Amino acid sequence: MRLFRSRIWLLVVLILGVSACEGARSGHASSNVRQSPAVSAATSVDPERCARLARRGFAPCPPTPDKMQLPPTTIRNATNGAISDATAQQWGRAFQLTEAYYRWAMRLEPT
């Protein structure tokens, strides 16, 4: 039963990471400079991307993954070899990016 729960948890993390990280394969680096949401959105404007997101109901346009400040978490592979270290790092970064977008969205003022 414990093995089943750990695999479910990994699946949930993977789904969250993949669904929230469109374009994460392009790579992203964490920024040490804390920016306000308005500044982040203004400096990362890509009209085509923003128009595509607006059609899906995302407004204002969120910053690109490379402009997001990732949370200071430690990523480690605790699966005893069930997945590779590279996969664990990739999933961990996806989780960090999910958290960064969540924090960005929570700082926005309601309209």
C-alpha positions in Angstrom: 0.0 0.0 0.0 2.9 2.4 0.8 4.4 1.8 -2.6 1.1 2.6 -4.2 0.8 5.9 -2.3 4.3 6.9 -3.3 3.6 6.3 -6.9 0.3 8.2 -6.8 2.2 11.1 -5.2 4.8 11.0 -8.0 2.1 10.9 -10.6 0.3 13.9 -9.0 3.5 15.9 -8.9 4.2 15.0 -12.5 0.7 16.0 -13.7 0.9 19.3 -11.8 4.3 20.1 -13.1 3.6 19.2 -16.7 0.2 20.9 -16.8 1.5 24.1 -15.2 4.8 24.4 -16.9 4.0 25.0 -20.6 7.3 25.8 -22.1 9.4 24.6 -19.2 11.6 22.5 -21.5 13.1 25.7 -22.8 14.9 26.0 -19.5 14.7 28.5 -16.8 17.0 30.0 -14.2 15.9 31.3 -10.9 16.2 35.0 -10.4 17.7 36.3 -7.2 16.0 39.7 -7.7 12.6 39.9 -6.3 10.2 41.6 -8.7 6.7 42.8 -8.2 4.1 41.1 -10.4 3.5 44.2 -12.5 7.2 44.6 -13.2 7.7 40.9 -14.0 4.7 40.9 -16.4 5.9 44.1 -18.1 9.4 42.9 -18.7 8.4 39.5 -20.1 5.7 40.6 -22.6 5.5 38.4 -25.7 2.4 39.6 -27.6 1.8 36.2 -29.3 2.1 34.3 -26.0 -0.1 36.8 -24.1 -2.8 36.6 -26.8 -2.7 32.8 -26.7 -3.1 32.8 -22.9 -5.8 35.5 -23.1 -7.9 33.2 -25.3 -7.6 30.6 -22.5 -8.7 33.1 -19.8 -5.2 34.0 -18.4 -5.1 37.8 -17.7 -2.9 39.5 -16.9 -0.2 37.7 -18.9 2.1 35.8 -16.5 5.9 36.1 -16.7 7.8 33.5 -18.7 9.3 30.6 -16.7 12.8 32.1 -17.0 11.6 35.3 -15.2 10.0 33.5 -12.3 11.7 33.5 -8.8 11.8 29.8 -7.8 11.1 29.0 -4.1 14.2 28.0 -2.1 13.6 24.2 -1.9 16.0 21.3 -2.0 15.4 18.8 -4.7 16.6 15.3 -4.0 15.8 11.8 -5.4 14.2 9.8 -2.5 12.8 7.0 -4.7 15.6 4.5 -4.0 16.3 4.2 -7.8 12.7 4.0 -9.0 13.3 7.0 -11.2 16.6 8.5 -12.4 18.2 11.5 -10.7 17.7 13.6 -13.9 14.0 12.8 -13.8 13.7 13.7 -10.1 15.5 17.0 -10.8 13.2 17.8 -13.7 10.1 17.0 -11.7 11.4 19.0 -8.7 12.0 22.0 -11.0 8.5 21.6 -12.4 7.1 21.6 -8.9 9.1 24.7 -8.0 7.8 26.5 -11.1 4.3 25.5 -10.2 4.8 27.0 -6.7 6.3 30.2 -8.2 3.3 30.7 -10.5 1.0 30.1 -7.6 2.8 32.7 -5.5 2.8 35.1 -8.5 -1.0 34.7 -8.9 -1.7 35.1 -5.2 0.2 38.5 -5.2 -2.2 39.9 -7.9 -4.9 42.2 -6.7 -8.5 41.1 -7.6 -10.0 43.2 -10.3 
